[in-house]
Amino acid sequence: MQISGEKLGPVESHHLLRNLVMPRPIALVSTVNQEGRVNVAPFSFYGVVSVLPPLLGIAVGRRQGKEKDTLLNIRQTGELVINLVTESMAQKINIAAMDFPPEESEVEPAGFSVRSAVSVRPPLIADSPAQMECIVKEILKFGQDQGAHDYVIAEAVVFHINDNLWKNGLPDCLGMNVLGRLGDDYYHGIREPFEMKRLKYTEWRGNK
Ligand SMILES: Cc1cc2nc3c(=O)[nH]c(=O)nc-3n(C[C@H](O)[C@H](O)[C@H](O)COP(=O)(O)O)c2cc1C
């Protein structure tokens, strides 16, 4: 199969990328509007943009051509919290991903617990093992109409990691039990992680 990118429609392109760029981490994003109403939604078109400054990027699509509440809130306040998602939070994020009207918060229906952030208005999702308080740096717009995406680049200004998941001076990457996203309607947990140390070219060459 060979597919030409320029011939794709918005849905085809979305499904193709969803089923090829994987596994993906999931950012559970909390934002507030100007009145302080909390919005929570999951995003898996998400990744690290830069290490110092620590920048994270999230691609937010449109709903029936309209900007999603997360993006509208981010435009209004310039703030967001990225909460990690564990396997045990799967049902909750699926509820939060529904098309709630803007005046209804997802927090209670999804059953999330929240607590205050230290530097931004959106709350931390207490169910998550770690949270990153972020300030928006840039919003880049790509595409038109149904296919349009806004790429939100935000700087993580405060990191929170549950004390019991802080191990040898780092977040305990296995202990966090994160949930990932595959294609179609598939997700994955961390079942059989394996360790593989990085190689040094000179040593690898020397051993040959
Ligand atoms: C696991 C998962 C990942 C998702 N990833 C994205 C994404 O990367 N970009 C996006 O626009 N929507 C994504 N969605 C859909 C949004 O979560 C959904 O449109 C949500 O209703 C947006 O909420 P809002 O209008 O409150 O911002 C994802 C949904 C799920 C369940």
The ligand as an ORCA input file, in Angstrom:
! r2SCAN-3c Opt
* xyz 0 1
  C      -7.173      9.023     24.338
  C      -7.691     10.211     23.581
  C      -6.794     11.031     22.916
  C      -7.237     12.159     22.225
  N      -6.334     12.942     21.571
  C      -6.725     14.059     20.951
  C      -5.778     14.925     20.317
  O      -4.577     14.683     20.335
  N      -6.260     16.051     19.707
  C      -7.573     16.374     19.710
  O      -7.947     17.420     19.172
  N      -8.491     15.584     20.301
  C      -8.106     14.446     20.934
  N      -9.023     13.648     21.565
  C     -10.424     14.075     21.590
  C     -10.671     15.112     22.692
  O     -10.339     14.595     23.957
  C     -12.162     15.490     22.667
  O     -12.469     16.143     21.438
  C     -12.601     16.348     23.825
  O     -14.002     16.419     23.850
  C     -12.086     17.768     23.745
  O     -12.601     18.425     24.852
  P     -12.821     19.976     24.965
  O     -13.796     20.424     23.912
  O     -13.355     20.090     26.347
  O     -11.486     20.614     24.787
  C      -8.617     12.482     22.209
  C      -9.531     11.645     22.869
  C      -9.074     10.511     23.537
  C     -10.061      9.622     24.235
*
